[in-house]
Amino acid sequence: MFTCRNQSCGADWSLADVVIKNEGQGLLFRCPMCGARNYVERHESDDGEVSYEQVVDIKPYGLQ
């Protein structure tokens, strides 16, 4: 489950709801509701299964 980090949005999304892509600043998904960028890390297990984890240590814009 992913959560939009835009303070005024905060919507929850599953992996099936979002498109993960690299827009030149690393992997991210844009919130389908508000369009905010939300960064993710890609992990690959030994058996080749790919998963994504939302990056939470980057403060949302305006709170730095």
C-alpha positions, -999 to 999 in steps of 0.1 A, spaced: 0 0 0 12 35 -9 1 68 7 3 101 -11 27 123 9 9 155 -2 -2 169 31 -36 180 17 -43 146 0 -30 116 19 -49 91 -3 -40 54 -1 -32 34 -32 -23 -2 -41 4 -10 -66 -23 -18 -91 -36 18 -88 -4 36 -96 22 37 -124 58 36 -112 83 53 -136 114 73 -137 109 110 -146 146 117 -143 148 121 -105 144 84 -96 115 60 -94 82 75 -84 45 74 -88 22 103 -92 -8 103 -70 -38 95 -93 -59 120 -73 -37 151 -69 -7 144 -91 20 147 -64 53 129 -68 58 101 -44 92 83 -45 97 46 -43 126 21 -41 127 -10 -62 137 -43 -46 143 -76 -63 144 -109 -43 168 -138 -51 141 -155 -70 135 -125 -92 103 -111 -76 101 -73 -79 86 -52 -51 84 -15 -44 87 3 -11 76 39 -7 105 63 4 94 81 36 126 98 47 122 126 21 102 154 37 72 166 16 77 199 -2 72 229 21 82 210 53 120 211 49 
